[in-house]
């Protein structure tokens, strides 16, 4: 008996020691994730700790990430027993993306699987990956059968008080403004993604998000309402949109990935980690998926699609600018003044432009914008998509989701599945922030989920907030997926903008969207000088590479994007009091290659441009002046000898 007790004690000590030394390090030896127990025991409440490894020293980045789930039948949090950890295995992947920050994707990470069981011997695994550009983890119930509800997820990120943070108050439209907060004094629900900077160290930025949300879960948000420094992953509440608030899961089950993109500010901005950990494409044929630029009448005329003449004028604009698409926004089923929908589509095709069309999700009775019910059921969609094929419509914009519960996640994905059968591209408005679906469903072109230019119609607020807001989005929302801001407006809508023409032109590069809707009225583009007009005729909506050259959230942004051998640069300034002289270095260019630079910057005042041409190479640098709330755009083409 004594011998058996000694063996058992030795086993428990071994398990405890093993648990206290479990960690995984990224392939580049930059990030370390440690498993910890609050009681320094083999059973109890577990958490992760993330460290930065530099110069043979370890520094704490996130001191604690609580782990745990409450399932409808039992608890997987406070009395979890650590069983074992697999040896880390290398995750190395390369794939091609049709759009986004870069076309050729490559990622590398080390994966560690942790095995736990609760007092009733039910199993819970935690899968951790330490990538070169961050850390991800997810939960797994490995049993083969069972249906349960998730009552709560206990994942919570403890953020030190010294950390700077950029956070957006949660709203189901995800169209708020980010606030730069120096501490955690405000307690509420927050949108994804959330940006943090540790101790104002430029090498230690991180962005918290989630990825690979599927029909087996709801989308979540962050909340620091229990303690102000703990940002807890939080399921939808009962009053947030349609459907059941608690997700129902079927075993075996894996949660979405919890994603922490890490590195310098440039490394965070350039990361594709949200896509990298999401499921690969479900499409075998993507030849029909064609990103591009579209003309859009809603910004300048909220009910313009009711008017045949307005619709055809915006189609003419697309043809003149060489943009492949024009969008027929809401109320196209009420079109009059010279023609109906069929007449408009016939005209659009006759001038070589491709039509896109808007739909109401039909999920809310109080949203009566038409057409209402054509997307709501599988039968409705199949009938409507068949009609769209006959009419030659290439894509749809579906609006007004305003819920992140499991039922709405299913609805999003059902739309995508059905649209793929008819080779119809899709994008969402009034919607969720991207969760990596663009990798899984390459015909999902873009999402709104941002306060975009349409807010110039909603009130005076964007007039004064846009300069700073435009300089936060590249460091937050647009990192995690395409963003349909509907940029580049030179005239005014219902409320004026105070950003310069150079600033507006630059947004075509600063903001990434696979379907980029240029929002201004036709005369806003027709009246431009030749250089900016030519720039907008040729600026791509897809990119082979992306580089953040300089910038700081809310202050200024200098973004370079490559298409083929050509580079495009967009730079914007938020300062309303003084000009900014930006040193533009070209060290990202190819070695030994000269380029012709077309620089389109602010002119003498905010509605004028100044255009210069010069030859530059990798060693060159120039100073460019941005006006208050100003900006510039540039185009670099290699000189072929």
N, C-alpha and C positions, 0 to 999 in steps of 0.2 A: 504493500500500500504506500509506504514511504517513498519507494522508488518511483511509483507512478506519479506521485505528487511532485517529486523533483523534476521528472520529465515534463509534466504539464507546466510547471513554473518556468523551466528553461524555454519551453515553446512560447509562452506568453512574453517573456523577456525578449526573445528573438524577434517576435512579431512587432513588439513595441519599438525596438531598436531599428528594425527595417523600416517601419512607418515613418520614424523621425528622420530617416536619411533618404527618403524617396524624392527624387528631383529629376527634371529633364531640362536639357540645355539646347538652345537652337544650334543648327549646323555651323553658323558663323561665330559661335561662342559669345554672342552678344546678350542673350536673354536666358534667364533661369527661372523655372517654375518649381517651387517646393511645396510638398504636402505637409501640412501641420495639423496637430490636434490640440484643442484648447486645454485638455487635461494632461498632455504629454503621455498619453496612454494608447493602447491598441483599440479601444472602444470609446466613443464619445462623439463630439461635434468636430467636424473637419473643415479646414479651410486651405486655400492656396495662397502663396506669397510669390510675388514677382520681383525679381532683382535684375539690375543691369550689371553686366560683367565687363569691366574695363580695366586695363593695366593691372591684371592679376588681383583686382579688388572687386568686391561686391557692394553695390549700393541699392538700397530699397526703393522700388518704384511704387508698387501697390502693396502695402503691408499685409492686407488681409482681404480675401474674397471668400465669403461664407458659402458653403455648399449645402444642398439639401432640397428635398421635395416632400410635399405632403400629398399622398395619394388617398383616394376616397376610402381605401380599405386599411391603410396603415401608414406609419411615419417612417420616412427615410432621411432623418436629420440628426437627432440628438443622441441616439444610441447605435450609431453605425460602427460595426466592427470591420477593421481593415484585414483583408484576407491575404492579398498579394498584389504585386505589380509585375506586369510583363517587362521584359527587356525593351528599352526604347527601339523603335524601328524607324528607318528613314522614309519620309514621304517626299517624293520628288516627282514633279509633274510639269509637263509642257502641253499647252493647248493654244488654239487660235480663237480669237474673239472677233466678231464682225464689226464691233464698235467699242467705244469706251476710251480709256486713257492710252491703251496700247493694243496692237493687234496680236503680237506674239507674247503669250503669257508664260512665265516660268516661276515656280515656287519651290521652296525647299524647307522641310521641317522635320523635327523628330517627334514621334508619337509615343505616348506612354498611356497604357490602360491600367487603371486602378480598380481593384475588385473589393466590394464591400458587401456585407449582409447586415440586416437588422435583427432584433431579438427573435423574430419569428422565422429567421433563416431566408427571408426573401432577398433577392439579389439586386444590387445596384452597382453599375459600373460608371466610372467617370473617365472619359477619353480626353486626354490633354495633348495638344500639339504646340510645340515651341518652334515657330517659323522664324526665318531671318528678319521678317518685318512685323513680328508680333506674336501674340499668344491666342489660341482658341481652345475652348473646351465645351463638352456637351455631356449630357447624362444618357444612360442606356439602361433599360430594363430588358434583360436577355431572355426571360422566360418566353415560352413559345405561344402560350394562350392566356387570355384574360382581357376583359374590358373594364376600364376604370375611368374616373375623373381625376384630374389634377386639381387639388384644392388650393395649392399655393406652391410657388417656387421660391426658395429661400436664398437663392444666389444674391449676394450683396457685395458691392465694391466699397471698401473703406478708403476714402480719399483724404489724405492729410490736409490739415487746415492751410498749410503753406502753399497748396497747389492752386494755380490759376485755372479758371474753368470758363468755358463758353457753353451756355445752356439755353435751350428754348423751352418755354412753358408748354406742357402737353396740351394739344388740341387735336381733335380727330381729323382736321384737315391738314395738319402739319404745315400750316402757313403762318406761323408766328415769326417773331424776331429773336435772334440770339442775343443774350446779355453776357457781357464780360464780367464775371463775378470773381472778386478777389478772395472770397471765403464762402462758407456754406451756411450763411445766416438765413437764407430763404429756403423754406421747406415746402415742397410741393411735388407734383408729378412733372416729369421732364420727358421731352421727345428724344428719340435717337436721331442722329448720333450725337454723342457728348464729347467735347474736346477738353483735354487737360494738359497742363504744362507743370512739371514737377520742379519746384524751387527755382522757377524762371531759368532753367538750364535748357539751352537750345538743343541738346542732344536727347532730352527726355520728354518728348511729347507723346501723348497717347490719345486714341479715339476709341470710345466704347460703343459697340453696336451689336447686332445679332444678324445671323445669316442662315439661309437654308430652311426657312420656315415653310412647313408643308401642311397638308390637310390634317395632320395628327396633332396640331397645336394651334394656339392663338399667337398673334403678335403681342409683344410685351412693350413695356415702357420702363423708365427708371423713376424711382420715388425715394426721396430722403425725408419722408414724413415721420418715420419712427425715431431715428436719430439723424441729426443734420449732416453728419459726415459719412453715413452709410447709404449708398445709392443702390436700392434694392430692385431687382428685376421683378416687375409687377404685372400680373395678368389684368385683362380688361375688367372694369367694374360693371355691375349690372346695368347701369344707366348709360353706358357708352355704346350707342348704336344698337343694331339688331342682333338677335341670336342669344344663345346661352353664354353666360360669362365664363363658365369653367369648361375647359376643353376636355373632350372624351378621347381617350387613347386606347389603342388595341395593341396588345403585346405580340411579338417583340416590338420595342419602341425606342426611338432615339429622339432627343430634344433638338431644337435648333442649336446651332453653334453660338456660344457667347464669344464675341470677337473683340480683341484689344489690339488695334494697330499701333505699333510703337516705333520710335526712332526720332531722328531730327524732323523738323517741320516739313522739309522737302520729302523725306522718306515716307512720312505719313500721307501727304498729299498724293504722292505717286503710287502708293500701294494699291494692289488689286486683291487684297486678302479676302474681302467679302465675297467676291466672285470665286476666288480660288477654292474656298471650302464648301461652296455650294455644288449641288448635283450637276453633273455634265449635261450637255444638251440632249433633249428628248427628240430632237429633229435629226433625221438622217440626210435630208435635202434642205439646204438653206439658200439655194440659188435665187429663190423668189424674195428673200429678205433684202430689201434695198433701202438703207438709211438715206437721209437727204434733208434738204432745206425746203421749207414750205412757206407760202404766203398765208396770212391769217387776218380775217377782217374783224374779229370780235373786239380787239383793243380799241380801234378807232370808231367802231359802229357796233354797239352791243347787240343790236338786232339786225345786223347787216345781211345775214343769210336768208332773211325773209324776202330780200330784194334781189331779183334776178340780175339787175344791172350792177349791183354791188358785187355779187358773186363773180360775174364775168370780168369785172374790172380787176379783181384780185387774181383771177386766173391769168389775165393779160400781164399783170405785174410779174407773176412767176415765170411766164414765158420770156419776158423781156430780160429778167435777171438770170435766166438759165437755171432756176430752181425747179426741181422735178415735181414738186407737189403744191397743191393748194387745199386748205381745209375748209369744208363746209361745216361751220359750227352749228349750235343749237337752232332749232326752228326751221330747218331746211324743208320740213314737211308742210310748211306754211308759205312757201315761196310764191311770189307773184311779181307784178310790175314787169311784164314782158316775157315771162316764161316760168315753167315749173321745174322741179328737180330733174326730170328726164331731159328737158331742154338744156338745163345748165350743164349736166354731165356730158351731153353730146357736144356742147360747145367746148368744154374743157378738154375733152379728148381731141377735138379737131385742131387745137393749137399745140398739141404735144405735151400737155400737162396731165399729171395723174391726180385724181381726186381722193381725198380722205374725208370721212364723215363722222359727226359727233352723235353720241347716244347717251341718254339718261340711264343710269343703272336701274332705275325703277324700284329701288329699295325703300324709298321714303315718300309717303303720300303728300307731304308738304312740299316736295320738290316736283313741280308740275311742268317744268320745261320739257318741250317735246322734241323728238319722240320719246315716250316714256317706257313702254313695256316690251321692247323688242329684244332686249338682252337678258331678261329676268329668268327665263327657263331654258333648258336645253332645247325643247321643241321650238320656242321662239327664235333662239339663236340659229338653229339649223335652217329654219325657213328664211330668216333675214340674211344669213351669209350666202345662201344660194342665190338670193336676189342680187346681192352685192356683186357676186361673181358675174352675173349676167350684165349688170350695169357698168362693170369695169372699175369698181372701187377697190383701192389697194390697201386701205387701212382704216381702222376705226379708233376714235377717242371715246372712252367710256368714263362718265363723270358721276360724282356724288356717291361715294362709297361710305365715307364717314363712319367707319366701324372697323375694329381690328380684332374682333372675336373670331373664333374658329369657323363659324358659318360663313363669314365674309371672306376669310382666307380661301375656303372651298370655292366660293363664287368667283373670286379673281382667277383661280387656277382652272376652273371649269370654262370660263370665257377663253382663256388661252388655249386650252385643249381643243375646244370646238373651232376656234378661229384657224388653228393650224390645219385642220382638215380641209379648209377652203383656201389656204394660202393667203390669209388676210393678216396684215400686221396690226398690232394693238398698242395703245398707250393709255395710261390711266391718269385721271384728274380727280381732285377732291379725295385723295387716296393716301395709302400707306407710303412710308419712306422705303426705298428699295431694300430688299433683303436677299440679294443674290440671284433673283429669278431671271435676270437677263442672261445669265450663263445657261440656265436650264431651259429657258424658252427664248431663243434668240430672236423670235419675231415680236418680243416685247421691247418696244423701241425706247420708251422713256416714261417717266413719272412726273407729275407736278410735285406735290409734297414740298412746296417752298412758296414763300411770299414772292410772287413774280410780278411782272409788269402790269398784269390785269388789276393789281391793287391801286394803280393810278386812277382807276374808275371807281373804287370803293370809298375813297375819302382822301383827305389831305396828308395822311400820315406818311405814306411812302415818299412823298416829295422831300421831306426833311431827313428821313431815315435811310433812303436808298444808298447814298454814298458809302456809309459804314456797312450796311446790310450786304451790299454787293461784294464787299471785301471780307465778309465772314463766310459766305456760302462756299467759296473755293476750299476753305479749310474745314468745313463741316459737312453740310448736306451733299455737295457735289462729289465728295470723296467716295461715297458708297454707291453711286449709280447715276445714270443719266438724269438730268434735271431740266424739265420743260418750264424754264423761267419766262419764255417768250421775249427775248431781248431785242436790243438794237432799235430804239425809237428816237427819232430826231425831232419830230413834231410833238405836240402835247395832246394828251387825251383829255379826260374830264378834269384832271388835276395835273398841274405842270410838273416837269422834272427839272432838277437843278444840276444834274450831271452834265458835263460838257459833251459835245459831239464826239470828241476823241475817246472819252470814257465809254460812250454808248457803242461806238464802233468796236472797241476792244472786247466788249462782252461776247462777241461772236466767237472769240478764242478762249477767253477766260472761263466761260461756262460751257460744259460738255453736255450735249444731248444728241442721241443718234437721230432723232427727228427734231430738227431745230426750226422752230416757228419764228420767223421774223415778223414782229408785231406792228410795225408802223404802217400807215396808209400809203398808197402808191406814190403820192407826191413827195412824201418824206424820203423816198429812195430816188425818185426821178430827178429831184432837184440837187442831188449831191454832186460835188465836183467829180471829175473822172477817176481820180485815184481811189477814193473811198468807195465809189460805186463799183469800180472794177474789183476791188478787194472783196466786196460782198457778193459779187457774181461768182467768185472762185473759192471762197473760204469753205473748207470741207466741214462735214458734220461727224466724220469718223477720223481716227488718228492712229498712227503707227507707234507713236511714243509721246510721252508727256514729261516735261521738266518744270518744276517750280524754280525759277531763277532767283527770286527774292520775294519777300513779303512778310506780313504779320497780320494775324486775324483782326479785321475791322479797320486796319490802317491803310495798307496798300498791297497789291498783288502784281507780280510779274510772271506770267505763265508762257512757256514755249511749248508748242505742239508740232510734231512732225507728221507729214503725209508724204510717203514716198521719200524723195530726196529733198523736198522743200520743207522749210520751217515757217511757222506762223507764230507771232508773238502778240499777246494782249497784255496791257498794263493799265491798272486803274488806281486812283488815289482818292481817299475819302476826306482828306483834310479840307475843311471849309474856310480856313483862315489864311493859308499860305500855299504858294506853289511848292512843288517837290521836284528837285533835280535828281533823276534816277540814273545811276551809272549802269549802263547796259553792257554786260560782258558777253562775248560770243564763244566762250571756252567749251560749249556743248557741241560746236560744229565739228565736222569731220576733219581729221588731220590732213594738211597739205591741199585743202580744197578752198578755193575762193568762191564767194557768193555775192550776187547782186542783191543789195538791200533796198527795199522800198519802205521808207519810214513815214507813217501818217500820224502826226502828232497834233496836239492842240495848237491852234493859231493864236492870234492876238487876243481873242476873247472866246467865250465858250461855244459859240456857234460857227467858228471858223476852224479850218484845218490848215496845217502846214505840212507839205510833202517834200521829202528829200530823197535823193538817190545816191548811193555810194557803193563801193566795193569793200567787203570785210572778209576776214578769215578768223580762225580760231584764236589768234593772238590779239584781235581788235577789241576795243571798247569805246563807247561813245557816251556822252551825257545827253539825256533827253529831259526836257522840262515838261512837267505835267501841271496844268493849271489847278487851282482849287477845285476839288471834286472832278479832276480831269483824268486824262489817260492818253494812251497811244496804241496803235496797232502797227505791226511790221510784217513784211513778207520777205523771205530769203530763198533765193533760187540759185543752185550751183551753176557756176560759169563753166561751160563745156569748152575745153581747149581744142 
